[in-house]
Amino acid sequence: MTFTTSAPVHQQLAAGVGVAPERIAALFGAAPADRSVLAQRAYITAFFGRHLRGDDDRGLLDGPSPHFPDVVFVP
């Protein structure tokens, strides 16, 4: 569930109310909030670029990227 906007929000809320980071990581993944949002923006942009604009970028959607090593492709 790291690939949702819930992770950054819950990480911030947990820090404010004293919930253990391990508990949040178990529920939403361990990716830092800023990295999670950056990856979401990049992959969503690539998806819509490919499928709506017809971009043939041969980039993020073709497999693992060194720019986002914490993103895992699941078949």
N, C-alpha and C positions, 0 to 999 in steps of 0.2 A: 504493500500500500504506500510505498514511498512515492510512487508516481501519481500522487494526488496533491491537491493544495492543502490537505489535512495535515500532512507531516510538518510543514513549517509552522502552521498555526498551533498545533499541539505542542511542538517543541518550545515555542515561546510561552504558551500558557503553563506548561509544566514547570518551566524555570521560575515563573512568577508565583506558583503555589507550592513549590517544593517537591514535585514528583520526581522520582529517581530517573535519570537519563536512560538507564537500562530498561526501565518499564516502557518508556516511549519508544525506544529502539525495537523492543520486542513486538510492539503493536504496529509501528509505522515504518520500520527500517532505520538504519543508522546513518544514512546520508545526511550531511549537514543541510539545513533549510535552504541556504543560499545556493548550494550546488543542486539541490533538488529542483528548485524553481528554474535555474539556468538550463538544466537538462530538459525539463518539461517544455520550456519555450522553444528550445532548439528542435526537439523531436516533433512537436506539434507543427511548427513552421515547416519543417521538412515534409511531413505527411501531407499537409494541405497544399504545399507547393507542388508536390509530385502529383497528387490526385485531382486537384482543382485547376492548377495552372499548367500542368503538363511538364513541369520542370524535370529534366533528366539529369540530375546532379550526381548520381552514383555516390551518394554520401552517407549520411547517418542511418538511413533506413536499410542499407545493404549489409550491415553487420556491426560488430563491436567497433567502437571508435576510441582512439587514444585520448581524445578530448573529454570523453565521458567514461572512464574505466569502471565506474560504479554502476553503469547501466548494463543489465544482463538481458540478452535475447532469449526468450523462452519459446520453443517450438510448439 
